[in-house]
Amino acid sequence: MILVNSTLTMITGISFVLLIPGPTNTLLLVSGLKNGVVKASPLIIAEVFGYITAIGIWGISLSTIPKGVHWIPEIIKVLCSFYIFYLATKVWSYGRTSYYEHKISFLQMVLASALNPKAILFVSLFIPKYSFDSINEFAFFILLFIMIVIPIGFLWISLGGAIRKQSSKNLLFIIYRIASVILMVFSCILFLSLLE
């Protein structure tokens, strides 16, 4: 019964966090908006790969980093905030350039997901510590995680695709600017959290 309860808690918690707008979701939405659902869908694989990489690294690191080396996560947060800010400036430029000129690459999505602060949240709040004790436990978690991420990622891309079908160029310009501001806000919040 404990395994079922912890698994349900993990699924619910991760699902809720993934539904919240953030850097990765904003990029999925923008990609659906720019490229349509079919062309943007491979970015979900990049999202999964980035998150799994970050979760594996954070899970192992947080359980093995000595207590006196507490500054490593702080440095990683700074790097995350700078990368998210870079992505914000890139999305901002989408409003100034040709509609089809830029697209979010597979590598950019992997990096955005790997550097997304949500991965730290997953490891510290929702993923049971025993998930990192054996390859079987980790594989079970990965399978569950993939089953959660794919439909939610597709939801964000589909939302972008739906907006694309209904939008004029002026509305697209505004949406890109709003998405960019959202990314900038996340970048600043992450950076300012270091000052607390």
N, C-alpha and C positions, 0 to 999 in steps of 0.2 A: 504494500500500500504506500510506503514511503516513496518508492520509485515512481509510482503513478502520480502522486501528488507533486513531487519535485519536477517531473516531466511536464505536467499540465501547467505548473507555475512558470516553468521555463518557456514553454510555447506561448502562453498568454503574455508574459512580460516582453519577450522578444518581438512578438507580433505587434504589440502596442508601440514599442519604441520604433520599429520599422515603419509604422504608419505615420509617425510624426514627421513633418517636413524637416529636412536637414540637407546637408551638402550632397549626399548621394542621391536622395530622392529628387532634389532640385535638378541635378544633372540628368536623371532619367526623364523627368518631365520635359526639360528643355530638348533632350534628344528626340523624344516622341513628337514634340512640337516641330522641330526642324526637319526630321527625317521620316516621320511616320512610324507606326507601330512595328511593322515588319522589319524595316531597316534598323530600328533602334533596339529590337529585342536581344541581339547578341550581347548588349551591354549588361544584361542580367547575369550572364555567365561571368563577366568581368567583375560585377558586384559581388557575386558569390565567392569568387576566387580571392578578391581583396579582403573581404570580411573574414573568410576562413584563415587566410594567412595572418591577419592581425590578431584574431582570436587565439590562434595557436601560439603566436609569439607572446602575447599578453598573458595567456594562461600559464605558460611555462615560466616566463619572466617574473610574474608577480609571486609565484611560489618559490622561486630560487634566488631572486635578488636579495642580497643581505640588507638588513634593516638600515644600516648606515649609508646606503647608496640610494637614498630617497629622491635624489635630484634627477635620476634618469627619466622617470615618467614626466617630470617637468620639462625637460629638454624636448622630449617627444611631443608634448602638448604645444610647445612653441613652434616646432616644425609643422605640426598639423595646422595650426592657425595660419601660418604663412602660406602653406599650400592651398588652403581653402580660400584665402584672400586672393591668391593668384588665379584660382578658378573663377572667383567673382569678377575679376577684371576681364577675364576671357569672355564670360557670359555677357558682361556689359557691352563689350565690343560687338556682339552679335547684332545688337540694335543698330549699329552704325554701318555695318557691311552688308553685302548682298545676302539675301535670304539663304541661299544654298552654298555660300562660300566656305563656311566652317562647319565642322562637326566634332562631336566629342569622341575621342578615340578610345579604343579598348583599354590601352595602357593608362590613359587619364582616369578612366572609371575604376580600374584596379587600384591605382594610387589613391583616388578619392575615397574609396571604400576602406582601403587598408589604413588610411590616416584619419578616418572618421572617428571622432570620439565615442560614437555609439559602441564600437568594438570593446572599448575599455568598460563601458557600462554593462555590456553583456557578460563579460568575464567576471566583473566584481559583484554583480547583483543577481544574475539569472542562471548562469551555467554552474551546475554543481561542481565543486572542486574535484570530485572523483572522476569527472570527465577527462581530466588530464593525467590520470594515473595509469591508464593502459591504452593501447591502440584500439582495442575493441570498444571501450567506453567512448573514446574520442570519435571513432567511426560512427557509432550510434548517434552521438550528438550532431556530427556533420550531416548525416542523413536527415535528421529532424530539421536542422537549420536550413538545408537546401529546400526542403518541402515548405518551409515558412517564407523564405526569401523570394522564391520564384514567383508565386502569385502576387505578392505585394509589389515586387519590382515591376511586374507586368501591369499592375493597376496604375502605378505612377506613369509608365510609358503610355498606357492607354488614355489616361487623362490628358497628357500632352497631345496625343494624336487626335482626341476629340476636340480639343481647343483649336488645333491646327485646321480641322475641317470647317470650323465655324468662324475663323478669324480673318480679319483683314490685315494688311501689312502694318497699319498703325497700331492695332491691338497687339500684334506680335512684338512690335518694338517695346510697348509698355510691359508686356509679360516678361521679356528678357531683362528689362531694367528691374522689375520687381524681383525676379529670380536672383539677379546679381546682388541686390540689396540684402536679400535673405542670406545669401552666402557670406556677404560682408559682416552681417550681424553675428552669424555663427562664429566667424573668424575672430571678431572682437570679443565676444563672450568667452570663447575659449582662452584667448590671450589674457583677458582681464581676470579670469579665474585663477591665474597664476599669482596675481597680486594679493590674493586673500590670505 
